[in-house]
Amino acid sequence: MGTVRPKVFKRPEQDFSRTGEIVQVASKIKSQDIRTKLVDLVKVCTTSCNLEEAEIIVSGGRGMCKPENFALIEGLADVLGGVVGASRAVVDAGWKPHFHQVGQTGKTVGPKVYFACGISGAIQHVAGMSSSDVVIAINKDADAPIFKVADYGIVGDVMEVLPALIEEFKKAKAC
Ligand SMILES: Cc1cc2nc3c(=O)[nH]c(=O)nc-3n(C[C@H](O)[C@H](O)[C@H](O)COP(=O)(O)OP(=O)(O)OC[C@H]3O[C@@H](n4cnc5c(N)ncnc54)[C@H](O)[C@@H]3O)c2cc1C
């Protein structure tokens, strides 16, 4: 049996012409053989951070400079109806909990639009978001690796670009 992490591949169209043989196999395992048991189910997060299912993700990296500046990431996510993602640098710094982390040791995501704000584009981050349909990167360093995987790139300071984007999207929504 083979399994992959959610969103690693795009879901193909269902092919109803394909058939298979269902073989019922009786389990020989007795309940006393099972050494693990479910003690509790703790839901730490609701739809507001369901990154795997999100169609729009706005992620922030260390380039956001301090946790308070994540209000801009949340602002853009809010106006677009998206959810907030983060790089590992942000999670390691304690700015955001781990369930926001995108990448090799975080979530693998495949939204329609992925904003990478102040994220360098390290290979471990890209591993988690490269199957996004459209990637928009904002970084003040024109040579940042994230621009290699971006469809649209904005070279600039997140502190200037993000407020301008939020303002424009608000205007567009009001029309
Ligand atoms: C085994 C392993 C697993 C890992 N797993 C993950 C993972 O799952 N996810 C992950 O993200 N990383 C992961 N990493 C870490 C990864 O290698 C990088 O260290 C991390 O992604 C860097 O995060 P960052 O891009 O936010 O920070 P940085 O690399 O510090 O980049 C910050 C970027 O912000 C830009 N910037 C700074 N100020 C501004 C500004 N004012 N405006 C605009 N841009 C600005 C800079 O130019 C820079 O490009 C892993 C590493 C290892 C070794």
The ligand as an ORCA input file, in Angstrom:
! r2SCAN-3c Opt
* xyz 0 1
  C      15.671     19.471      8.189
  C      15.122     20.849      7.930
  C      13.768     21.013      7.778
  C      13.235     22.271      7.547
  N      11.878     22.414      7.357
  C      11.374     23.628      7.046
  C       9.979     23.801      6.796
  O       9.166     22.874      6.920
  N       9.550     25.039      6.457
  C      10.390     26.123      6.341
  O       9.913     27.237      6.044
  N      11.694     25.976      6.588
  C      12.206     24.777      6.963
  N      13.535     24.669      7.251
  C      14.334     25.902      7.414
  C      14.790     26.503      6.108
  O      16.022     25.943      5.727
  C      14.978     28.048      6.267
  O      15.868     28.288      7.327
  C      13.687     28.789      6.562
  O      12.692     28.436      5.604
  C      13.954     30.286      6.477
  O      12.796     30.995      6.815
  P      12.562     32.447      6.215
  O      12.577     32.395      4.726
  O      11.359     32.993      6.897
  O      13.797     33.261      6.813
  P      15.110     33.822      6.105
  O      15.832     32.748      5.382
  O      15.836     34.562      7.164
  O      14.574     34.814      4.996
  C      13.975     36.042      5.290
  C      13.738     36.729      3.945
  O      13.031     37.942      4.183
  C      13.554     38.948      3.347
  N      13.263     40.224      4.014
  C      13.838     40.735      5.155
  N      13.248     41.899      5.501
  C      12.308     42.139      4.560
  C      11.376     43.190      4.350
  N      11.267     44.215      5.215
  N      10.568     43.146      3.267
  C      10.657     42.110      2.370
  N      11.512     41.081      2.519
  C      12.326     41.099      3.603
  C      15.037     38.637      3.205
  O      15.542     39.192      2.001
  C      15.015     37.115      3.190
  O      14.935     36.611      1.856
  C      14.081     23.401      7.485
  C      15.459     23.234      7.652
  C      15.980     21.975      7.877
  C      17.473     21.825      8.038
*
